[in-house]
Amino acid sequence: MNAGWWELGACVGMDSELFHPHDGENAKAEAARAVCAGCPVRNECLDDAVTANVQYGVWGGTTPRERRRIRRQRALARKAGAA
């Protein structure tokens, strides 16, 4: 059986609370982003979170606000491609 991308993440085995900072926990969010920065499956994680519209936590090194921007950009690109 092949491992899924999520089993190869740099975050495997880490406390998942690190990746779910509350408002104002900037140091925690930055620590999570630092883990993601060197992750071999960062792109897969980010794509999954954007596609699934994940609203909380740090995924693929991004915040919910950053993922909303990515979703908007992808939607605009699809719209432009269809025209």
Buried (B, 14 or more C-beta within 10 A) or exposed (E): EEEEBEEEBBBEEEEEEBBBBEEEEEEBBEBBBEBBEEBEBBEBBBBBBBEEEBEEBBBBBBBBEBBBEBBEEEEEEEEEEEE
